[in-house]
Amino acid sequence: MIYDHILVRYGELALKGKNRGDFEKTLKKNVQHALKDHPACKVKRTYGRMVIELHGENPQEVMNKLSVIFGISSFSLAMKSMNDLEQIKETALQAYRQHEGEKATFKVSAHRSYKNFPVRSQELNRQVGAHILRNTENVSVDVHNPDVEVTVEVREQGTYMTCGRTKGAGGLPVGTAGKVTLMLSGGIDSPVAGYLAMKRGAEIEAVHFHSPPYTNERARKKVEDLTRVLTSFGRPITLHVVPFTELQKAIHAHIPSHYAMTIMRRMMLRITEQITTKINAKAIVNGESLGQVASQTLESMHTINEVTNVPVLRPLITMDKQEVVDISKEIGTYPLSILPYEDCCTIFLPDDSVTKPRREKAALYEKGLHFEPYIEKAVNNVETLTIGRSTAKTEVMDDLL
Amino acid sequence: MVYLDNSATTQPWDTVMEAYQQASYQYFGNPSSLHRLGTEAETLLRKARESMASLLKIKPEELVFTSGGTEGNNLAIKGTAMKHMNRGKHLVTSTIEHPSVKEAFCQLEAAGFTVTYVPVNREGLVDPDDVLDAIRDDTILVSIIHVNNEIGSVQPIKEIGERLAAYPKLYFHTDHVQGAGLLPLDFKEAKIDLATISGHKFHGLKGTGALYVREGVILSPLFHGGGQERTVRAGTENVPGITAMAKALRLSRERLEYDQTRLITLKNKLINDLEGVEGTVINTSKEHSAPHIINVSFPGLKPEVLIQALTKRQYHVSTKSACSSKLEEPSAVLLALGAKKEQAESAIRISYSIDTTEEEVKGFMNAIKEIVAEIKL
């Protein structure tokens, strides 16, 4: 007998009623996506749990991949036995023996969700515990502070034994909260904002503003790479690259420099709103944090946000820079984010931007610009690509390696 | 042709050569260039780095690409010495290091550093107690070879690393060149700070290698220039060579589990057979040696004669290490383990690769028997 299953648990309290089916279906899909490189794995839903049959796949590698999937509260290696008391006892003993790590004391926690099984939980605890004690040495029971908790879960299709559990990523499965657009610049903040939105179940499509030749290939590739990092927390992500050069030039030529940044942001938000509507997303997510830079003062947000009534979600709004940096390091976007390529927010950037722009003034300046055709053109020429874990190009490279 | 000199170098695999060629044609851009070709070369470089890092169980940032084992060892040793000399000028190493380590230490001695050379026992093993005893308040580096290139002895690197962890102010370097292919170390588990590997020892190409530099370890560079490899090693990256090395490492690791056991059996068989030849002295420890190196002396016979006779029969082996075999001197490594002059002068080294077959080893043994009988007459 070996550990050939992984038992996946998810936050059950929040999940009553008709959400549950959707939740489980989406989570299963996300788990299957994450385990693509482990084709032998079979993912099965059982009421309130998910079971992964390993069929020879490396358990550690599979668990590493599970640890970043949102919606999982914890998971454990498991052994399965038939619903037969003697077999359960023996399997539990094996599970205990093969468990690695500190295990001088233990307790048994049996759950009998399959009520047709004749032995009640308390009796199972006693019987399984006694069996482990009889067949091991220097081991004792400690019900308050055990080194290992041996769980025995009796379900209709069989009984699962686990020892200990690994904490999952928490949150909600990506996709269960609906779709949002993420304004992804390439800096430190916006990928973290995307990550946090995904954590609460949002499926994201990223929007990036590209201004060639002022922003170069590297800057664009950096955004693709950042998007690819985000896919590891969910599914492939659609990236919309907006050609922004003409509009940016026009702003530079016609808008007084102290309002150029504000107007540029309003244009970006207008374009993002149109993409949001087009793809049937319900909100826009960005990486703004209150007061961090001139465009993120309350007055700036007030003036910029005026152009849309699609909800703008700002997951980082109350965070300090260091907190954001810490998360970006944790999720692996930091080293990419700090690569020094200019993005559209840093080119043509005047040094006299107002920190307290006013709505009336912004509207007044915009009047002289006749920006609608520019926006229409930008939206019509958006380049849309799907960022998966690999692309045709990287597959050629993978072959070389 | 039977090639049994794989500690000197291995034959690059066909698929590795193909990868090199394709990468040379298709991704010839300079990874630092901003245009598409540069970007693609940079992507390939990054992927090669990630692939190797995952095989070595380290972070991609912890890998510095070099031109091979000699550069890696020099960078680790001199880079530590130059960077941290204000903290102390004492260094510790063993008496059976590869010349690229030994000579680096010699240079540092000339520059005013003090080096303690820890001896080895008859099996060619350092005693971790001796290493620990050698440490002083001003010790900044301990460098111990993992698998000795001449006799194949395997040092207790993990034990040394774990015990050295109590001295956070000194770095622990190991020359992992001979071990990387067939006896890989887990750098993190062995608490190693710096480890050298070389691509052409596991069927990659000459001129490729890498130094593992644990996160947090700071080195002074040997080469200054355009800031490549996070400024530790300037110079345009050898993208095709690195690609080939990454491929060779992956292919080696895929076969390791099966072939390691197979080679150990082949090694023990050959040692037993060689012991059966009259007058031989086996210099390789049966128990504490790598799967691929067998060193044997034929006291009274000139090894050059033996090698010539073997070459004539299409068997290729070495005397001592290829790096020092041009010098007409007894092997310093064998002398270090207390071998007599005659024994140290008459050694040959047989070294397997992951491709070495049972037939090849059998054929070699037959050739040796014939030659010894012939020469002795």
Interface residues (C-beta under 8 A of the other chain):
Chain A: N216 E217 R218 K221 P335 K393 T394 M397 D398 L400 L401
Chain B: A19 Q22 A23 Y27 L34 H35 R36 T39 E40 T43 L44 K47 A48 S51 E61 T243 A246 K247 R250
